[in-house]
Amino acid sequence: MMRTLSGLIARHRRPILIVAAALVAATLLARVLGADPDTLTPWLFLPFLAADLLYLLILAAPSTRHHPDAFEVDGAGFHTPRSGNITLAGVAHLCLLGALALYPSGTSPMGIPLVWAPAIGVAALALYPRALWHGVRLTITPDGLRNDKYAGTVTIPWQSITEINPTDSTGLRLRLSLTSLDQITVTGWTTSRRTLEFDGAGLPFVAATIRHYLANPADRLHIGTPEEHRRLHPAPPA
């Protein structure tokens, strides 16, 4: 159930974010027009709390902690499923940012001035705008790999990949050894072109799939077809 909910949130991430941004904008406009900030705060606190609770529920659910050995197939490539947690984090972030902006001259419970808090919140939001709008996922195509990261997209042709380093991998990342770096393109920005970031599919399954296509270039022509995906699932050829 939680996996289905996460996928549903990811598919509708843009309308959800637009509604959250509109709510924050309307609340701030009401504040500018003279509304009491104490009256406006619950309108931002409730969606903030709901987003946080859903985030934790999805994160802790067994169905989302164990990633399946399968991709999404659309004819153009194999995609790791997107997670709804990025969208929920964005909603919570926007609501918190709006709530802080309601009290520009206030202080935290510890007496720390909040005057810089909105600016810090906007700067933090700039770390993952691409993930909010496009999601985080890895796409395997006949031409190579395309990784939509938190703030940018990296496109890596097959001829630039020399090796996969599983010892440098975590539960959500996979590190590559690359050559011909001039053939790798980056849209936006990223801290590393060598690290693949994704969610929604098992890391050993993804790594084995990439290894297979590195060792069998002729099979790359079939990437994106349901028949090829059925051949890979549940275990790609070693």
N, C-alpha and C positions, 0 to 999 in steps of 0.2 A: 504493500500500500504506500509506504513512504517513498519507494523508488518511483512509483507512478506519480505521486504528488510532486516529487522533485523534477521529474521530466515535464510535468504539466507547467510548473512555474518557469522552467527554462524555456519552454516553447512560447510562453506568453510574457517573456521578460520585458519586452519593450512597452506594451500597454501598462504593465504593472509599474514600471519605473516612471512612465509619463504621469500616471495618476498620483504617485507619491510626490513627484516634483511639483505637480499642480497643487496638491494639498499644502505643501510647504510654502509655495508662492502665495497662495490665498491666505494662509495664516499670517505670513509676514506683512502682506498688504493690509490685513485687518489691524495689525499692530500699528502700522504707519498711520492708519486712519483714526487711531486713538483707542482701540479696544484694549481691555485689561489683559496683560500677558498671562496672569494666573488663570483666566478663563480660556485662553487659547492653548495653553500647554497640554491639556489632556488630548486635544485633537492630534497632537504629534506624539505624545507619549504612548497612546494606545497602539497605533500601528508600529511604533518602535518596539514595544514589548511583544506584540504578536509576531513580528518578523524574527526577533531573537528566539522566541520559544519554538517556532517552526524550524529555524536553523538548527537548534540543538536537537530537536526530535529527529530531523532527517539525518543529522550527523551521527546520532547514536543508534539509529535503526539497523538491525542486522542485515536487512535487504540492501541498504546503501553502503554498509561497511565492506561487504563482500562483492567486489565488482565482477560482472559476468564476462565470460570469454566470448564476446560478440561485439560486432560493430553495427552502426546504422548504415544502411545501404541506400544510395539514391541514384545509381547509374554513373555518377561522376567519380566516385571514390568510396572508401570506407572511412567512417567517422566515429570517433569515440563519443558516446552520449554526453551531452552537456549536463551540468548539475544546477539545480535551482538555488543552491546556497549562495552563489555569487549575487544573484538577484536579491535575495533576502538580506544579505549584508549591505547591498546598496540602498535598499529601502530604509534599513535601520540607520545607516550613515546619513542619509538625507534628512530623516526626521530628527536625529540628534543635532545635526547642523542647524536646522531650523529652530529647534528649541533653544540652542545656545544664542542664536541671533535675537531671540525675544528679550534677552536680558544683557544687552551690550555693556552695561555698566555694573553688572552684578558680580558676585564672587561665588566660588565653590564652597561646599560645606567646610573645607579646610582653610577658607579665607583667601584662596588664590584668585586674583582678578581674572575675569573671563573675557577681557577685551580682545585678547589674541586668539581665543578659542575658535571663533568662526573661520579666521584666516588659516589656522592649522588644520581645521576640518576640510576646508576647500583644497588645501595642498595634499592632504591624504587622499581625497577623492580623485585627484589627478593621477594617482598611482595605478588605477585600474579602470579607466573609462572604457577602454576597448572591450574588456571582459564583461562590463555591465551591458553593453549594447550588442556585442556579438557572441558572448560566452567564451569559455575556455575549452578548446578541444583540439585534437590531432586528426588530420585528414591524410589518408594514404591514397595517392593517385598514381596513374601510370607514369607520370613525370617525376614524382618524388613525394616529399612530405611537406605539408603546410600546417604550421602550428599557430593557432590563435591563442596568444598569451594574454597577460593581464593588461599590458599597455601597448602591445604591438603584435604583428604577425610576421613569422619567419617562414620563408619558402626555401626548401633545400632540395635540389635535384639529386637523383639517385647517384650520379657520378661523383658527387661531392662527399658521399658517405663512405667511409672506409671500415668502420667498426662500431659496435655497440658495447658500451662499458657497463655491464650489470652491477659491478661492484660499486659504481658511483651513483646508483639509482636509489630512490626512495619509493614510497608507496604511490606517489603521484608524478614522479619525474624519471626521465631516462636520459642518460648522457651519451652523446655520439662523438666519435673521432671523425674530423672533417678534413677535407682537402679542397683545393680550388675554391677558396673562400670568396673570390670575386664573383662566382656564379650564384651565391646565396643572396637573396634579397630580403630586406627588412622594411616593413611598413609600420610607422609609429616608432617605438623604441623598446628595447629589451636589454636586460643585464647580461644575457648570454645567448648566443646563437646555437651553442652546442647542446643546450639542455632542452629536452622536450617536456612540456607541461600538459597534463590532461587528466581527466577524471572519467568515471563511468565505465571503464573497461579494465580488465586485469592486466597488470604490468607484464607478467611473464608471457601472456598471450600476445600482447602488442609487440613485445621484443622479439618473440619467435616469428611473428608475421613479417616484421621488417627484415629479420635475418633471412627468411625464406626468399623474399623478393630481391635481396642483395645477391644471394647465391643463384637465383634462377631468373635472370632478366626477361626471358621469354614469357614468363607467367604474368609479368606486369601488365600486359595488354588486357588481361581479364579482370583487373582490379575495378571494383565498382559494380560488378554483375552479381545477381543473387546466386548464380551457380558457383562462382568462385568463393563467395562467402560461405556457402554450404560446405564447400570442400575444406575451408579453413576451420570451421566450427564443428566440434568444440576444441580441436587441437590442431594448430597449423603444422605442416610438415617441418621436421627439424632440418 
